């Protein structure tokens, strides 16, 4: 029985606040984690903005030297670091599936 769904008090049903899903959080991390979408989903805006900044800075820090030195003078100079960031987020997504009792930005447990 899921006690987070509703409570019965003296014959009346009261809806409990809806919590965010841990599975949705993990799958958002796997698919769109480089944009920080998973952190925006659980009300952690600052962390989401940091994810975007880290992604852009990492891709530029690796991609620009590869592109301008001529090692990879095409789009692969930027795609390879992007794929690395994506793979890291896929790994984090699997980790978030296994974590017990994570909380969102408001302090509520994910269901």
C-alpha positions in Angstrom: 0.0 0.0 0.0 1.4 3.4 -1.0 0.8 5.8 1.8 1.9 8.8 -0.3 -1.1 8.5 -2.6 -3.9 9.6 -0.3 -5.0 9.6 3.3 -8.5 8.7 4.6 -9.4 11.0 7.5 -12.9 10.7 9.0 -14.4 9.4 5.8 -12.9 12.2 3.6 -10.0 11.6 1.2 -7.2 14.1 1.3 -4.7 14.1 -1.6 -1.1 14.0 -0.5 1.4 16.1 -2.4 2.7 14.3 -5.4 6.3 13.3 -5.3 8.6 13.0 -8.2 9.6 9.6 -9.6 13.0 8.1 -9.1 12.8 6.2 -12.4 11.9 9.3 -14.4 14.8 11.1 -12.7 17.3 8.4 -13.6 16.0 8.2 -17.2 16.2 11.9 -17.6 19.8 11.8 -16.4 20.6 9.1 -18.9 19.0 10.9 -21.9 19.3 14.6 -21.2 21.7 14.7 -18.3 24.2 16.9 -20.1 21.6 19.6 -20.1 20.9 19.1 -16.4 17.2 18.3 -17.1 17.1 15.7 -14.4 18.1 18.3 -11.8 15.5 20.8 -13.0 12.9 17.9 -12.7 13.6 17.6 -8.9 13.7 21.4 -8.3 17.5 21.7 -8.1 17.8 24.6 -10.5 21.3 25.6 -9.4 22.7 22.1 -9.9 21.0 22.0 -13.4 22.7 25.2 -14.4 26.0 23.9 -13.1 25.5 20.8 -15.3 25.0 22.9 -18.4 28.1 25.0 -17.6 30.2 21.9 -17.0 29.1 20.3 -20.2 29.8 23.4 -22.3 33.1 24.1 -20.7 34.3 20.5 -21.0 33.3 20.2 -24.7 35.0 23.5 -25.4 38.1 22.7 -23.4 38.6 19.4 -25.2 37.1 20.2 -28.6 38.7 23.6 -29.4 42.3 22.4 -29.0 41.5 19.3 -31.0 39.9 21.3 -33.7 42.4 24.2 -34.0 45.5 22.0 -33.8 44.4 20.0 -36.7 44.2 16.7 -34.8 40.5 16.4 -35.6 39.6 19.3 -37.9 36.0 18.4 -38.2 32.9 17.9 -36.0 34.4 14.9 -34.3 36.5 17.3 -32.2 33.3 18.3 -30.4 31.3 15.1 -30.7 33.9 12.9 -28.9 33.9 15.0 -25.7 30.1 15.2 -25.9 29.8 11.4 -26.1 32.1 11.2 -23.1 29.8 13.5 -21.1 26.8 11.5 -22.2 28.3 8.2 -21.1 29.1 9.7 -17.7 25.5 10.7 -17.4 24.3 7.2 -18.4 26.4 5.8 -15.7 25.0 8.3 -13.2 21.5 7.3 -14.3 22.1 3.7 -13.5 23.5 4.8 -10.1 20.4 6.8 -9.4 18.2 3.8 -10.2 20.0 1.9 -7.4 20.2 4.6 -4.7 17.8 4.2 -1.9 15.7 7.1 -0.6 16.9 10.0 -2.7 15.3 13.4 -2.0 14.3 16.2 -4.3 15.1 19.9 -3.9 12.2 20.4 -1.5 13.3 17.6 0.8 10.6 15.1 -0.3 11.6 11.5 -1.0 11.4 10.4 -4.6 9.1 7.5 -5.1 
